[in-house]
């Protein structure tokens, strides 16, 4: 069952302590969100065409000036290269996969892997709008 949500918090994004851009360097404003209880999938659409998909989302906190997801299995963040037209050739994606206390971050450009790193998720929220 899909439930629509209203997320009022806007700000910079942080995935398991890994900032998208520099902290507080950019502002992302959610325009819609839906949560599928059966799949535990939270999908958030942002004002510049970005999409955040949070698989296995647990511990969602969504109050007036705070938004975060405590735990997740996997997170996908898709956006168009800033300053570029919103066309498929400018589509970029980060995927975060949580496994055994560590996170693997894979960066894609035009569906091609351009970077990968592993890091500890110890004590960090899966995703937060800060």
C-alpha positions as CSV (number, residue, x, y, z in Angstrom):
1,X,0.0,0.0,0.0
2,X,1.4,3.4,-1.1
3,X,1.0,6.3,1.3
4,X,1.8,9.9,0.3
5,X,3.9,11.9,2.7
6,X,4.6,15.6,3.0
7,X,8.2,16.4,3.9
8,X,8.6,20.0,5.0
9,X,12.4,19.9,5.8
10,X,14.7,21.1,3.1
11,X,18.5,21.3,3.1
12,X,21.7,19.4,2.3
13,X,21.6,15.6,2.0
14,X,23.7,13.2,3.9
15,X,23.8,9.4,3.3
16,X,25.4,7.4,6.1
17,X,27.6,10.4,6.9
18,X,28.6,10.9,3.2
19,X,27.5,14.4,2.2
20,X,26.1,15.1,-1.3
21,X,28.3,18.1,-2.0
22,X,29.7,20.1,0.9
23,X,27.7,20.3,4.1
24,X,25.1,23.2,3.8
25,X,26.5,24.0,0.3
26,X,23.2,23.3,-1.4
27,X,19.5,23.1,-0.6
28,X,17.2,20.3,-1.8
29,X,13.5,20.9,-1.4
30,X,11.2,17.8,-1.5
31,X,8.1,18.3,-3.7
32,X,6.5,14.8,-3.2
33,X,7.1,11.6,-1.3
34,X,5.5,8.2,-1.1
35,X,6.0,5.2,1.1
36,X,5.1,1.7,0.1
37,X,4.6,-0.2,3.4
38,X,4.7,-3.6,1.8
39,X,8.1,-3.0,0.1
40,X,9.4,-0.6,2.8
41,X,10.3,1.7,-0.1
42,X,10.4,5.5,0.4
43,X,10.6,7.6,-2.8
44,X,11.2,11.3,-2.5
45,X,11.1,13.7,-5.5
46,X,12.9,17.0,-5.3
47,X,12.4,20.4,-6.9
48,X,15.3,20.2,-9.4
49,X,14.3,16.8,-10.8
50,X,16.3,14.7,-8.3
51,X,15.0,11.4,-6.9
52,X,15.9,9.6,-3.7
53,X,14.8,5.9,-3.4
54,X,15.3,4.4,0.1
55,X,14.8,0.6,0.1
56,X,14.2,-1.1,3.4
57,X,13.5,2.2,5.1
58,X,13.0,1.9,8.9
59,X,12.9,4.6,11.6
60,X,11.5,7.4,9.5
61,X,11.4,10.7,11.4
62,X,9.4,13.4,9.6
63,X,8.5,16.4,11.8
64,X,8.4,20.1,11.1
65,X,12.1,20.8,11.1
66,X,13.7,17.4,11.0
67,X,13.7,14.5,8.5
68,X,15.8,11.4,8.5
69,X,15.7,7.6,8.0
70,X,17.5,5.7,10.7
71,X,18.1,2.5,8.7
72,X,18.0,1.3,5.1
73,X,19.2,-1.6,3.0
74,X,20.0,0.5,-0.1
75,X,19.6,4.1,-1.2
76,X,19.6,5.5,-4.8
77,X,20.1,9.2,-5.5
78,X,19.6,10.3,-9.1
79,X,20.1,13.8,-10.4
80,X,20.9,15.7,-13.6
81,X,24.3,17.3,-13.7
82,X,23.9,20.8,-12.3
83,X,24.0,23.6,-14.9
84,X,23.1,21.1,-17.6
85,X,19.9,20.3,-19.4
86,X,17.7,17.6,-17.9
87,X,18.3,15.0,-20.6
88,X,19.2,11.3,-20.3
89,X,22.9,11.9,-21.2
90,X,23.2,14.2,-18.2
91,X,21.7,11.8,-15.7
92,X,23.9,10.8,-12.7
93,X,23.4,8.4,-9.9
94,X,24.8,7.4,-6.6
95,X,23.9,4.0,-5.0
96,X,24.6,3.2,-1.4
97,X,24.3,-0.4,-0.2
98,X,24.5,-1.3,3.5
99,X,26.0,-4.7,4.3
100,X,27.6,-6.0,7.5
101,X,28.0,-2.5,9.1
102,X,29.7,-1.0,6.0
103,X,28.4,1.0,3.1
104,X,29.5,0.7,-0.5
105,X,28.9,3.8,-2.5
106,X,28.9,3.5,-6.3
107,X,28.8,6.5,-8.6
108,X,27.4,6.3,-12.1
109,X,27.4,8.6,-15.0
110,X,25.3,7.6,-18.0
111,X,24.9,4.1,-16.4
112,X,28.7,3.7,-16.3
113,X,30.5,3.1,-13.0
114,X,32.9,6.1,-12.4
115,X,33.7,5.5,-8.8
116,X,33.4,3.2,-5.8
117,X,34.2,3.4,-2.1
118,X,33.5,1.6,1.1
119,X,33.1,3.2,4.5
120,X,31.8,2.5,8.0
121,X,28.2,3.4,8.8
122,X,28.8,3.2,12.6
123,X,26.3,5.3,14.4
124,X,25.1,7.2,11.3
125,X,21.6,7.7,10.0
126,X,20.9,6.1,6.6
127,X,19.7,9.5,5.1
128,X,19.1,12.9,6.5
129,X,18.1,16.3,5.2
130,X,20.2,18.7,7.2
